[in-house]
Amino acid sequence: MEESHGDLRGFRSPVLPCYTVSPRVQVATDETFTPLYRVCEGMQRSKVGRGEQLMVQADRFVREAVDEIAAEAGHHRVVIALSGGVDSSVCAALASRAIGDRLIPIYVDTGLMRKGETDRIARMFGHLNLRIIHAEDEFISALAGITDPEKKRKVIGERFIRVFEREARKTGALFLLQGTIYPDRIESEGGIKSHHNVGGMPVEIEFEKVIEPIRDLYKDEVREVAGALGLPPEIQHRMPFPGPGLAVRIVGEVTREKLEVVREANWIVEEELVDRYLPWQCFAAILGLGTGVKGDNRVHGWIVSVRAVNSRDGMTADPIEIPYDVLGIVASRITSEIPSVARVVYDITPKPPATIEYE
């Protein structure tokens, strides 16, 4: 089965207005810079002082992060949650430099992944002795009957931890390393939504320590570090994919039927839009059921929403103005190639007030 075009091709950083100032940066003036985005008053973009385009010093960050991981890990083995996205890939590269073969990379197939994702990860990271854990039934069963978005995220976060704990016990690893970034912390701690690796984590875990070397970076800064590490462009500029996977692209209960529909719809959206528009993120989501007509028959089928946005670091986002004829192609493909879909809509809501994902 071929990979989606959205997996590897065309992921060049879009040329966007540069808003970002790192939340840690200080300058030699009488001002200390505060985070560009604050979780207050509906997440409106905050003004910052002078020096609007300061970025992380990538080479220096790499040196300091490698030293930090080595010090945190000591002589112990460390499990890393490797998803194949830029955040976890940067963490894997940093940790590999820091602790070598004491790093145990694990990829968990939750059954909530994009089409062809597990095969792609196996090809790209097999050289790291990657352990692929098939936990599809475990995750989908745990989500049965759950409709609340926050509860879904917390269930997924707990399942991830339990899988990593099981694998850690087999290897004697005491620590977990993960790719939490600054926006994850802002949104989880600010009550916007629980990220599976922050607010979605259970309180009680077996790991003695969780190491988060890029916890203070925005997404664009992580990409800068990826470049400094020499990671290939298909990783450095890879489109973000949510930790909870397709579960947050299904409004309501997650079922196997809905997963198959949204997985195929995402594949189509990425095929049609990624190379044309180089979005920060584009995808499809299932909103619910609606009435339609196929052939001479009235049907009650799925409503699929298409979303394509540009952003710099995920804290705010603007919808892309997709030409009507292209949207028509996307809608035609989705409704014809997925018989159970009755209609397709395009989401033009910016962030804020919406989030990028649906749940």
C-alpha positions in Angstrom: 0.0 0.0 0.0 1.4 3.4 -1.0 2.0 6.1 1.6 -0.2 9.2 1.5 1.4 12.2 -0.2 0.8 13.9 3.1 3.3 11.7 4.9 6.5 12.6 3.3 6.2 14.8 0.2 6.1 18.6 0.1 6.6 19.4 3.7 8.5 22.7 3.3 7.9 25.4 5.9 5.3 27.8 4.5 6.4 31.4 4.3 4.3 33.0 7.0 4.4 36.2 9.0 6.9 35.8 11.8 5.2 36.5 15.1 7.1 34.3 17.5 9.3 35.2 20.4 10.4 32.3 22.6 8.9 32.4 26.1 12.4 32.1 27.6 14.2 34.7 25.6 15.6 37.8 27.5 17.3 40.7 25.9 19.8 43.2 27.2 17.3 45.9 27.9 15.2 47.0 30.7 12.5 44.6 29.5 12.1 40.8 30.0 10.1 39.2 27.2 7.0 37.3 28.2 5.4 34.5 26.1 4.0 35.8 22.8 0.8 33.9 23.5 -0.9 33.9 26.8 -3.8 31.8 27.9 -6.1 34.6 28.8 -9.1 36.5 27.3 -9.8 33.8 24.7 -6.1 33.3 23.8 -5.8 36.6 22.0 -2.3 37.3 20.6 -0.4 39.4 23.1 1.9 42.2 22.1 5.6 41.8 23.1 8.3 44.4 23.2 11.2 44.9 20.9 13.1 42.1 19.1 10.1 40.4 17.5 12.0 37.7 15.6 14.3 36.2 18.3 14.5 32.4 17.9 16.1 29.6 19.7 19.9 29.3 19.2 19.6 25.8 17.8 23.3 24.6 18.0 23.6 25.9 21.6 20.2 24.2 22.5 21.4 20.9 21.1 24.5 20.9 23.2 22.6 21.9 26.4 19.8 19.4 25.8 22.2 16.5 25.2 24.0 17.4 28.4 20.7 17.7 30.3 19.5 14.3 29.0 22.8 12.6 30.0 22.6 14.1 33.5 18.9 13.2 33.9 19.3 9.6 32.7 22.5 8.9 34.5 23.4 5.2 33.8 19.8 4.1 33.4 17.9 2.9 30.4 15.3 5.3 29.0 12.1 4.5 27.0 11.2 7.1 24.4 7.7 7.5 22.9 8.6 7.8 19.2 5.7 8.8 16.9 7.7 9.9 13.9 6.7 13.5 14.1 9.3 16.2 14.4 8.9 16.6 18.2 9.6 13.0 19.1 12.2 12.6 16.3 14.2 15.5 17.7 14.0 14.0 21.2 15.2 10.7 19.8 18.2 12.3 18.0 19.1 14.3 21.2 18.8 11.2 23.4 20.7 9.0 21.1 23.6 11.4 21.3 23.3 11.6 25.0 22.9 8.0 26.1 23.4 5.8 23.0 22.1 2.3 23.1 20.5 2.8 26.5 17.7 4.6 24.6 14.7 2.3 23.9 12.5 3.8 21.2 8.9 2.5 21.1 6.2 3.3 18.6 2.6 2.3 19.7 0.1 1.6 16.9 -3.1 2.7 18.7 -5.5 1.9 15.8 -6.0 5.7 15.7 -3.3 6.3 13.2 -3.3 7.7 9.6 -3.4 5.3 6.6 0.0 3.7 6.1 1.5 5.3 9.2 2.9 2.3 11.0 4.6 1.0 7.8 6.1 4.4 7.2 7.4 4.6 10.8 8.9 1.1 10.5 10.8 2.0 7.3 12.1 5.4 8.6 13.2 4.3 12.1 14.0 0.6 11.8 17.7 1.4 12.1 17.1 2.5 15.7 15.9 -0.9 16.7 12.5 0.5 17.1 9.9 -1.6 19.0 6.5 -1.5 17.3 3.7 -2.3 19.7 0.3 -3.2 18.3 -2.2 -2.1 20.8 -5.2 -1.3 18.5 -7.7 -3.4 20.4 -6.6 -2.1 23.7 -7.1 1.6 22.8 -10.3 1.2 20.8 -11.9 -0.9 23.6 -10.9 1.6 26.2 -12.7 4.4 24.2 -15.9 2.5 23.8 -18.9 4.5 24.9 -16.9 7.7 25.7 -18.2 10.9 24.0 -16.7 13.6 26.2 -13.6 15.1 24.5 -11.5 15.5 27.6 -12.3 12.0 28.9 -11.2 10.6 25.5 -7.9 12.4 25.7 -7.3 11.2 29.3 -8.2 7.6 28.4 -5.7 7.7 25.5 -3.0 9.3 27.7 -3.4 6.7 30.3 -3.3 3.8 27.8 -0.1 5.2 26.3 1.5 5.3 29.8 0.4 1.8 30.6 1.8 0.4 27.4 5.1 2.2 27.9 5.2 0.9 31.5 4.8 -2.7 30.3 7.6 -2.4 27.8 9.8 -0.6 30.3 9.4 -3.5 32.8 10.7 -5.9 30.1 13.9 -3.9 29.6 14.5 -2.5 33.1 14.1 1.1 31.9 13.2 3.5 34.8 12.6 6.7 32.9 10.3 7.9 30.1 11.4 10.5 27.6 8.8 12.3 25.5 8.4 15.2 23.1 6.2 17.6 25.1 6.5 21.2 23.7 5.6 24.5 25.2 2.1 24.9 23.5 1.2 21.5 24.9 1.8 22.8 28.4 0.1 26.1 27.8 -3.1 24.5 26.5 -3.2 21.7 29.1 -2.3 23.9 32.1 -4.7 26.7 30.8 -7.6 24.3 30.6 -8.1 24.6 26.9 -7.6 20.9 26.3 -5.6 18.0 27.8 -2.7 16.9 25.6 -2.1 13.2 26.0 1.5 13.8 27.2 0.6 16.5 29.7 -2.9 16.9 31.1 -3.9 13.5 29.8 -1.3 11.6 31.7 -2.5 9.7 34.7 -1.4 10.9 38.2 0.1 7.5 39.2 2.8 6.2 36.9 5.6 3.6 37.4 8.3 5.7 35.9 10.7 7.3 38.3 11.2 10.3 36.1 9.7 11.8 32.9 12.4 13.7 30.8 11.1 16.4 28.5 14.0 18.1 26.7 12.0 20.3 24.4 9.4 21.3 26.9 10.2 25.1 26.5 10.2 25.2 22.7 7.5 26.2 20.2 6.9 24.1 17.1 8.9 26.4 14.8 11.8 26.3 17.2 11.7 22.5 17.3 12.0 22.6 13.5 15.1 24.8 13.8 16.6 22.2 16.2 15.7 19.4 13.8 17.7 21.2 11.1 20.7 21.7 13.5 20.6 17.9 14.2 20.7 17.1 10.5 17.3 15.4 10.4 15.9 15.0 6.9 13.4 17.6 5.6 10.5 15.1 5.6 10.8 14.9 9.3 11.8 18.5 10.0 8.8 19.9 8.2 6.3 17.1 8.7 2.7 18.2 9.2 1.7 17.9 12.8 -0.5 15.0 13.8 -2.3 14.9 17.2 -1.0 12.6 19.9 -4.5 11.1 20.4 -4.6 10.5 16.6 -7.8 10.2 14.7 -9.8 10.0 17.9 -9.9 13.8 18.1 -11.1 14.0 14.5 -14.3 12.1 15.5 -16.9 14.1 17.3 -18.5 11.7 19.8 -17.8 8.0 20.4 -14.9 6.4 18.6 -15.9 3.3 16.7 -14.0 1.1 14.1 -16.5 2.2 11.4 -15.9 5.9 12.0 -12.1 5.3 12.2 -12.1 3.7 8.7 -14.2 6.6 7.3 -12.1 9.4 8.8 -8.8 7.6 7.9 -9.8 7.3 4.3 -11.1 10.9 4.2 -7.8 12.2 5.7 -5.9 10.3 3.0 -7.9 12.0 0.3 -7.6 15.5 1.9 -3.8 15.2 2.2 -3.5 13.9 -1.4 -5.4 16.8 -2.8 -4.2 19.7 -0.6 -0.7 19.1 0.7 1.3 19.6 -2.5 -0.9 22.4 -3.7 -1.0 24.6 -0.6 1.7 23.4 1.8 -0.5 23.9 4.8 0.6 23.8 8.4 -2.1 21.2 8.9 -5.0 19.8 6.8 -7.3 16.9 7.6 -10.8 15.6 7.7 -13.1 15.0 10.7 -16.4 13.3 11.2 -19.1 15.6 12.7 -22.1 13.3 12.8 -24.8 12.0 10.6 -26.9 13.8 8.0 -29.3 13.1 5.2 -28.2 12.8 1.6 -29.1 11.3 -1.7 -27.0 8.8 -3.5 -28.4 7.5 -6.8 -32.1 7.4 -6.3 -31.9 6.5 -2.7 -32.2 8.7 0.4 -29.3 7.9 2.8 -28.4 8.9 6.3 -24.6 9.2 6.1 -21.6 10.8 7.7 -20.9 14.5 7.6 -17.2 15.1 7.0 -15.6 18.4 7.7 -12.4 19.4 5.8 -10.0 21.7 7.6 -6.8 23.4 6.2 -4.9 26.0 8.2 -1.7 27.9 8.2 0.1 28.7 11.5 3.6 29.2 12.8 3.5 27.4 16.1 -0.1 26.1 16.5 -1.1 28.6 19.1 -3.1 30.6 16.5 -4.2 29.5 13.0 -5.9 30.9 9.9 -8.0 28.9 7.5 -6.6 28.6 4.0 -8.8 30.1 1.2 -9.1 27.0 -1.0 -10.7 27.7 -4.4 -14.2 26.4 -4.8 -13.3 24.1 -7.7 -10.6 22.4 -5.6 -13.1 22.0 -2.7 -15.5 20.4 -5.2 -12.9 17.9 -6.2 -12.2 17.0 -2.5 -16.0 16.7 -1.8 -16.6 14.6 -4.9 -13.8 12.2 -4.0 -14.8 11.8 -0.4 -18.5 11.2 -1.2 -17.8 8.8 -4.1 -14.9 6.9 -2.6 -16.5 6.5 0.8 -20.1 5.3 0.3 -21.2 6.0 3.9 -20.4 9.8 3.6 -23.4 11.9 2.7 -21.9 15.4 2.7 -18.7 17.4 3.0 -18.3 20.9 4.5 -15.2 23.2 4.7 -14.3 24.8 8.1 -13.3 28.5 7.8 -13.0 29.2 11.5 -9.6 30.6 12.7 -8.0 29.7 16.0 -9.2 31.4 18.2 -12.1 31.0 18.6 -11.8 27.4 17.4 -9.0 25.0 18.0 -7.3 23.4 15.1 -8.5 19.9 15.9 -12.1 19.2 16.7 -11.7 17.6 20.1 
